[in-house]
């Protein structure tokens, strides 16, 4: 009986670990989207500043990074929340995403560029970035507030698979505008699917 119990127990433990991993896999997916989306938005903020010949809004750039980090933290809290605490955690997560979405709107309020080529670039990039909020919301299970927000955004934003978003964004980013300062910046600021640490560990194989 003991010989049977040991491998059976191992199987049960393995299965439980697998299920737990699947239940929180969305948190990793959400984190990966933000790894690309936050720098993508800050790039737009820099392009706007460079094209206008003014200092970049450092406070807004810092806020974007902080708000993205907050989403990651609150997402982990929601994934670990008990059944009784889940509704409150869901509301906190939705609020964090709403704050981050407002950051995107604030960046676009600054985008009134006299150069048509640069203005067009900013508008296309911003359209791509706007879809990342919907993509983030789509990853979250069992959160009614997030589902409601996603339904409202789907009419105006198009979420893309992460690799498609990164590829489309980088392709648009590299299109020359004729503004030397802008083109120099954009040539060096492609976004990535994975964090810098993951890219270093993979010796460049991870994008």
Phi and psi in degrees as GROMACS dihedral restraints (atoms count N, CA, C in turn):
[ dihedral_restraints ]
;  ai    aj    ak    al  type     phi  dphi    fc
    3     4     5     6     1   -64.3    20    10
    4     5     6     7     1   -37.5    20    10
    6     7     8     9     1   -62.8    20    10
    7     8     9    10     1   -34.2    20    10
    9    10    11    12     1   -77.5    20    10
   10    11    12    13     1   -38.0    20    10
   12    13    14    15     1   -65.1    20    10
   13    14    15    16     1   -38.4    20    10
   15    16    17    18     1   -63.4    20    10
   16    17    18    19     1   -53.1    20    10
   18    19    20    21     1   -66.4    20    10
   19    20    21    22     1   -30.8    20    10
   21    22    23    24     1   -65.8    20    10
   22    23    24    25     1   -42.2    20    10
   24    25    26    27     1   -63.5    20    10
   25    26    27    28     1   -39.8    20    10
   27    28    29    30     1   -62.6    20    10
   28    29    30    31     1   -38.6    20    10
   30    31    32    33     1   -65.5    20    10
   31    32    33    34     1   -42.6    20    10
   33    34    35    36     1   -63.6    20    10
   34    35    36    37     1   -44.0    20    10
   36    37    38    39     1   -63.5    20    10
   37    38    39    40     1   -41.5    20    10
   39    40    41    42     1   -62.3    20    10
   40    41    42    43     1   -43.9    20    10
   42    43    44    45     1   -64.1    20    10
   43    44    45    46     1   -42.4    20    10
   45    46    47    48     1   -64.8    20    10
   46    47    48    49     1   -37.6    20    10
   48    49    50    51     1   -65.7    20    10
   49    50    51    52     1   -39.3    20    10
   51    52    53    54     1   -64.1    20    10
   52    53    54    55     1   -44.8    20    10
   54    55    56    57     1   -62.8    20    10
   55    56    57    58     1   -43.5    20    10
   57    58    59    60     1   -62.0    20    10
   58    59    60    61     1   -39.5    20    10
   60    61    62    63     1   -63.4    20    10
   61    62    63    64     1   -41.6    20    10
   63    64    65    66     1   -66.3    20    10
   64    65    66    67     1   -36.2    20    10
   66    67    68    69     1   -69.0    20    10
   67    68    69    70     1   -23.4    20    10
   69    70    71    72     1  -112.3    20    10
   70    71    72    73     1     7.5    20    10
   72    73    74    75     1   -62.1    20    10
   73    74    75    76     1   -28.8    20    10
   75    76    77    78     1   -63.3    20    10
   76    77    78    79     1   -28.1    20    10
   78    79    80    81     1   -65.0    20    10
   79    80    81    82     1   -41.3    20    10
   81    82    83    84     1   -64.7    20    10
   82    83    84    85     1   -41.1    20    10
   84    85    86    87     1   -61.0    20    10
   85    86    87    88     1   -44.9    20    10
   87    88    89    90     1   -60.5    20    10
   88    89    90    91     1   -45.2    20    10
   90    91    92    93     1   -58.9    20    10
   91    92    93    94     1   -42.9    20    10
   93    94    95    96     1   -64.0    20    10
   94    95    96    97     1   -37.9    20    10
   96    97    98    99     1   -62.8    20    10
   97    98    99   100     1   -43.5    20    10
   99   100   101   102     1   -68.8    20    10
  100   101   102   103     1   -29.7    20    10
  102   103   104   105     1   -57.1    20    10
  103   104   105   106     1   -35.8    20    10
  105   106   107   108     1   -90.7    20    10
  106   107   108   109     1   -40.4    20    10
  108   109   110   111     1   -69.8    20    10
  109   110   111   112     1   -42.7    20    10
  111   112   113   114     1   -63.8    20    10
  112   113   114   115     1   -48.8    20    10
  114   115   116   117     1   -62.4    20    10
  115   116   117   118     1   -32.9    20    10
  117   118   119   120     1   -62.5    20    10
  118   119   120   121     1   -40.7    20    10
  120   121   122   123     1   -70.2    20    10
  121   122   123   124     1   -40.0    20    10
  123   124   125   126     1   -66.9    20    10
  124   125   126   127     1   -34.2    20    10
  126   127   128   129     1   -56.2    20    10
  127   128   129   130     1   -45.8    20    10
  129   130   131   132     1   -61.2    20    10
  130   131   132   133     1   -41.7    20    10
  132   133   134   135     1   -59.5    20    10
  133   134   135   136     1   -41.5    20    10
  135   136   137   138     1   -68.1    20    10
  136   137   138   139     1   -40.8    20    10
  138   139   140   141     1   -60.9    20    10
  139   140   141   142     1   -43.3    20    10
  141   142   143   144     1   -60.7    20    10
  142   143   144   145     1   -46.2    20    10
  144   145   146   147     1   -64.2    20    10
  145   146   147   148     1   -45.2    20    10
  147   148   149   150     1   -62.9    20    10
  148   149   150   151     1   -43.3    20    10
  150   151   152   153     1   -66.3    20    10
  151   152   153   154     1   -28.3    20    10
  153   154   155   156     1   -91.6    20    10
  154   155   156   157     1    -9.6    20    10
  156   157   158   159     1    70.7    20    10
  157   158   159   160     1    34.1    20    10
  159   160   161   162     1  -124.9    20    10
  160   161   162   163     1   160.3    20    10
  162   163   164   165     1   -63.2    20    10
  163   164   165   166     1   146.5    20    10
  165   166   167   168     1   -66.8    20    10
  166   167   168   169     1   147.5    20    10
  168   169   170   171     1   -74.4    20    10
  169   170   171   172     1    88.2    20    10
  171   172   173   174     1   -63.8    20    10
  172   173   174   175     1   -34.6    20    10
  174   175   176   177     1   -64.9    20    10
  175   176   177   178     1   -40.9    20    10
  177   178   179   180     1   -69.7    20    10
  178   179   180   181     1   -38.5    20    10
  180   181   182   183     1   -61.1    20    10
  181   182   183   184     1   -44.0    20    10
  183   184   185   186     1   -64.9    20    10
  184   185   186   187     1   -38.5    20    10
  186   187   188   189     1   -64.6    20    10
  187   188   189   190     1   -39.3    20    10
  189   190   191   192     1   -60.4    20    10
  190   191   192   193     1   -46.5    20    10
  192   193   194   195     1   -63.4    20    10
  193   194   195   196     1   -42.2    20    10
  195   196   197   198     1   -64.7    20    10
  196   197   198   199     1   -43.7    20    10
  198   199   200   201     1   -68.3    20    10
  199   200   201   202     1   -34.9    20    10
  201   202   203   204     1   -65.9    20    10
  202   203   204   205     1   -41.6    20    10
  204   205   206   207     1   -64.5    20    10
  205   206   207   208     1   -35.5    20    10
  207   208   209   210     1   -64.5    20    10
  208   209   210   211     1   -40.8    20    10
  210   211   212   213     1   -58.8    20    10
  211   212   213   214     1   -44.3    20    10
  213   214   215   216     1   -60.9    20    10
  214   215   216   217     1   -43.6    20    10
  216   217   218   219     1   -65.8    20    10
  217   218   219   220     1   -47.0    20    10
  219   220   221   222     1   -68.1    20    10
  220   221   222   223     1   -33.1    20    10
  222   223   224   225     1   -63.2    20    10
  223   224   225   226     1   -42.5    20    10
  225   226   227   228     1   -64.5    20    10
  226   227   228   229     1   -38.8    20    10
  228   229   230   231     1   -64.2    20    10
  229   230   231   232     1   -41.7    20    10
  231   232   233   234     1   -65.3    20    10
  232   233   234   235     1   -40.7    20    10
  234   235   236   237     1   -64.3    20    10
  235   236   237   238     1   -30.8    20    10
  237   238   239   240     1   -94.8    20    10
  238   239   240   241     1    -2.6    20    10
  240   241   242   243     1   -69.9    20    10
  241   242   243   244     1   147.6    20    10
  243   244   245   246     1   -72.9    20    10
  244   245   246   247     1   168.5    20    10
  246   247   248   249     1   -58.6    20    10
  247   248   249   250     1   -38.3    20    10
  249   250   251   252     1   -73.3    20    10
  250   251   252   253     1   -30.1    20    10
  252   253   254   255     1   -90.0    20    10
  253   254   255   256     1   -12.9    20    10
  255   256   257   258     1   -58.0    20    10
  256   257   258   259     1   -44.5    20    10
  258   259   260   261     1   -58.6    20    10
  259   260   261   262     1   -42.8    20    10
  261   262   263   264     1   -67.1    20    10
  262   263   264   265     1   -40.4    20    10
  264   265   266   267     1   -66.0    20    10
  265   266   267   268     1   -37.2    20    10
  267   268   269   270     1   -61.5    20    10
  268   269   270   271     1   -45.1    20    10
  270   271   272   273     1   -63.0    20    10
  271   272   273   274     1   -39.1    20    10
  273   274   275   276     1   -64.7    20    10
  274   275   276   277     1   -39.8    20    10
  276   277   278   279     1   -66.4    20    10
  277   278   279   280     1   -44.0    20    10
  279   280   281   282     1   -61.8    20    10
  280   281   282   283     1   -40.1    20    10
  282   283   284   285     1   -64.2    20    10
  283   284   285   286     1   -40.1    20    10
  285   286   287   288     1   -64.6    20    10
  286   287   288   289     1   -40.2    20    10
  288   289   290   291     1   -69.1    20    10
  289   290   291   292     1   -36.8    20    10
  291   292   293   294     1   -62.6    20    10
  292   293   294   295     1   -39.7    20    10
  294   295   296   297     1   -63.7    20    10
  295   296   297   298     1   -43.3    20    10
  297   298   299   300     1   -65.0    20    10
  298   299   300   301     1   -39.3    20    10
  300   301   302   303     1   -62.8    20    10
  301   302   303   304     1   -37.6    20    10
  303   304   305   306     1   -64.8    20    10
  304   305   306   307     1   -31.4    20    10
  306   307   308   309     1   -60.5    20    10
  307   308   309   310     1   -41.5    20    10
  309   310   311   312     1   -61.6    20    10
  310   311   312   313     1   -43.9    20    10
  312   313   314   315     1   -63.0    20    10
  313   314   315   316     1   -37.3    20    10
  315   316   317   318     1   -67.1    20    10
  316   317   318   319     1   -37.4    20    10
  318   319   320   321     1   -61.4    20    10
  319   320   321   322     1   -44.2    20    10
  321   322   323   324     1   -68.5    20    10
  322   323   324   325     1   -25.0    20    10
  324   325   326   327     1   -65.3    20    10
  325   326   327   328     1   -22.0    20    10
  327   328   329   330     1   -87.1    20    10
  328   329   330   331     1   -10.8    20    10
  330   331   332   333     1   -87.6    20    10
  331   332   333   334     1    84.8    20    10
  333   334   335   336     1  -134.5    20    10
  334   335   336   337     1    85.4    20    10
  336   337   338   339     1  -105.9    20    10
  337   338   339   340     1   133.7    20    10
  339   340   341   342     1   -71.1    20    10
  340   341   342   343     1   -30.1    20    10
  342   343   344   345     1   -77.9    20    10
  343   344   345   346     1   115.0    20    10
  345   346   347   348     1   -59.6    20    10
  346   347   348   349     1   -37.9    20    10
  348   349   350   351     1   -65.9    20    10
  349   350   351   352     1   -42.2    20    10
  351   352   353   354     1   -71.2    20    10
  352   353   354   355     1   -39.0    20    10
  354   355   356   357     1   -61.3    20    10
  355   356   357   358     1   -41.9    20    10
  357   358   359   360     1   -63.7    20    10
  358   359   360   361     1   -41.4    20    10
  360   361   362   363     1   -60.7    20    10
  361   362   363   364     1   -47.0    20    10
  363   364   365   366     1   -60.8    20    10
  364   365   366   367     1   -41.2    20    10
  366   367   368   369     1   -66.5    20    10
  367   368   369   370     1   -40.8    20    10
  369   370   371   372     1   -67.6    20    10
  370   371   372   373     1   -45.4    20    10
  372   373   374   375     1   -61.5    20    10
  373   374   375   376     1   -41.3    20    10
  375   376   377   378     1   -65.3    20    10
  376   377   378   379     1   -37.4    20    10
  378   379   380   381     1   -62.4    20    10
  379   380   381   382     1   -39.7    20    10
  381   382   383   384     1   -66.6    20    10
  382   383   384   385     1   -44.6    20    10
  384   385   386   387     1   -65.2    20    10
  385   386   387   388     1   -36.0    20    10
  387   388   389   390     1   -58.5    20    10
  388   389   390   391     1   -33.4    20    10
  390   391   392   393     1   -68.5    20    10
  391   392   393   394     1   -17.6    20    10
  393   394   395   396     1   -70.9    20    10
  394   395   396   397     1   -28.1    20    10
  396   397   398   399     1   -64.9    20    10
  397   398   399   400     1   -44.7    20    10
  399   400   401   402     1   -62.5    20    10
  400   401   402   403     1   -39.2    20    10
  402   403   404   405     1   -64.3    20    10
  403   404   405   406     1   -39.1    20    10
  405   406   407   408     1   -63.2    20    10
  406   407   408   409     1   -47.5    20    10
  408   409   410   411     1   -61.7    20    10
  409   410   411   412     1   -33.2    20    10
  411   412   413   414     1   -68.4    20    10
  412   413   414   415     1   -20.4    20    10
  414   415   416   417     1   -80.7    20    10
  415   416   417   418     1   -20.0    20    10
  417   418   419   420     1   -84.7    20    10
  418   419   420   421     1   119.7    20    10
  420   421   422   423     1   -87.7    20    10
  421   422   423   424     1   146.6    20    10
  423   424   425   426     1    55.3    20    10
  424   425   426   427     1    43.7    20    10
  426   427   428   429     1  -131.9    20    10
  427   428   429   430     1   102.0    20    10
  429   430   431   432     1   -64.1    20    10
  430   431   432   433     1   -36.8    20    10
  432   433   434   435     1   -64.5    20    10
  433   434   435   436     1   -41.6    20    10
  435   436   437   438     1   -65.4    20    10
  436   437   438   439     1   -39.5    20    10
  438   439   440   441     1   -64.5    20    10
  439   440   441   442     1   -39.6    20    10
  441   442   443   444     1   -66.0    20    10
  442   443   444   445     1   -42.7    20    10
  444   445   446   447     1   -63.9    20    10
  445   446   447   448     1   -42.1    20    10
  447   448   449   450     1   -60.6    20    10
  448   449   450   451     1   -44.2    20    10
  450   451   452   453     1   -61.1    20    10
  451   452   453   454     1   -36.6    20    10
  453   454   455   456     1   -71.2    20    10
  454   455   456   457     1   -36.0    20    10
  456   457   458   459     1   -78.7    20    10
  457   458   459   460     1   -26.8    20    10
  459   460   461   462     1   -60.1    20    10
  460   461   462   463     1   -20.2    20    10
  462   463   464   465     1   -75.6    20    10
  463   464   465   466     1   -21.4    20    10
  465   466   467   468     1  -120.9    20    10
  466   467   468   469     1   -17.4    20    10
  468   469   470   471     1  -124.7    20    10
  469   470   471   472     1   147.3    20    10
  471   472   473   474     1  -115.0    20    10
  472   473   474   475     1   109.8    20    10
  474   475   476   477     1   -75.7    20    10
  475   476   477   478     1   142.3    20    10
  477   478   479   480     1  -119.2    20    10
  478   479   480   481     1   153.3    20    10
  480   481   482   483     1   -55.3    20    10
  481   482   483   484     1   147.3    20    10
  483   484   485   486     1   -53.4    20    10
  484   485   486   487     1   -48.7    20    10
  486   487   488   489     1   -64.6    20    10
  487   488   489   490     1   -35.6    20    10
  489   490   491   492     1   -67.6    20    10
  490   491   492   493     1   -41.6    20    10
  492   493   494   495     1   -59.7    20    10
  493   494   495   496     1   -49.3    20    10
  495   496   497   498     1   -61.5    20    10
  496   497   498   499     1   -44.3    20    10
  498   499   500   501     1   -63.8    20    10
  499   500   501   502     1   -46.0    20    10
  501   502   503   504     1   -65.6    20    10
  502   503   504   505     1   -41.8    20    10
  504   505   506   507     1   -62.7    20    10
  505   506   507   508     1   -48.6    20    10
  507   508   509   510     1   -65.0    20    10
  508   509   510   511     1   -36.6    20    10
  510   511   512   513     1   -62.5    20    10
  511   512   513   514     1   -44.1    20    10
  513   514   515   516     1   -68.1    20    10
  514   515   516   517     1   -39.2    20    10
  516   517   518   519     1   -58.6    20    10
  517   518   519   520     1   -36.3    20    10
  519   520   521   522     1   -83.2    20    10
  520   521   522   523     1    -9.8    20    10
  522   523   524   525     1   -65.3    20    10
  523   524   525   526     1   124.1    20    10
  525   526   527   528     1   -64.4    20    10
  526   527   528   529     1   144.1    20    10
  528   529   530   531     1  -107.1    20    10
  529   530   531   532     1   -16.2    20    10
  531   532   533   534     1    93.9    20    10
  532   533   534   535     1   -12.7    20    10
  534   535   536   537     1   -90.3    20    10
  535   536   537   538     1   110.2    20    10
  537   538   539   540     1   -57.7    20    10
  538   539   540   541     1   -44.0    20    10
  540   541   542   543     1   -64.9    20    10
  541   542   543   544     1   -42.6    20    10
  543   544   545   546     1   -65.5    20    10
  544   545   546   547     1   -46.2    20    10
  546   547   548   549     1   -66.1    20    10
  547   548   549   550     1   -33.2    20    10
  549   550   551   552     1   -65.5    20    10
  550   551   552   553     1   -43.2    20    10
  552   553   554   555     1   -64.3    20    10
  553   554   555   556     1   -49.1    20    10
  555   556   557   558     1   -67.3    20    10
  556   557   558   559     1   -26.4    20    10
  558   559   560   561     1   -69.4    20    10
  559   560   561   562     1   -16.8    20    10
  561   562   563   564     1  -114.2    20    10
  562   563   564   565     1     6.8    20    10
  564   565   566   567     1  -129.3    20    10
  565   566   567   568     1    45.2    20    10
  567   568   569   570     1   -65.3    20    10
  568   569   570   571     1   150.0    20    10
  570   571   572   573     1   -96.4    20    10
  571   572   573   574     1   168.8    20    10
  573   574   575   576     1  -135.1    20    10
  574   575   576   577     1   157.8    20    10
  576   577   578   579     1   -73.2    20    10
  577   578   579   580     1   -36.4    20    10
  579   580   581   582     1  -115.6    20    10
  580   581   582   583     1   161.4    20    10
  582   583   584   585     1   -66.7    20    10
  583   584   585   586     1   164.7    20    10
  585   586   587   588     1   -60.6    20    10
  586   587   588   589     1   -38.2    20    10
  588   589   590   591     1   -61.4    20    10
  589   590   591   592     1   -46.7    20    10
  591   592   593   594     1   -63.2    20    10
  592   593   594   595     1   -39.6    20    10
  594   595   596   597     1   -66.2    20    10
  595   596   597   598     1   -36.7    20    10
  597   598   599   600     1   -69.1    20    10
  598   599   600   601     1   -44.4    20    10
  600   601   602   603     1   -63.6    20    10
  601   602   603   604     1   -35.7    20    10
  603   604   605   606     1   -83.0    20    10
  604   605   606   607     1     3.6    20    10
  606   607   608   609     1    59.3    20    10
  607   608   609   610     1    34.0    20    10
  609   610   611   612     1    90.5    20    10
  610   611   612   613     1    -4.5    20    10
  612   613   614   615     1   -72.1    20    10
  613   614   615   616     1   -34.3    20    10
  615   616   617   618     1   -78.0    20    10
  616   617   618   619     1   136.7    20    10
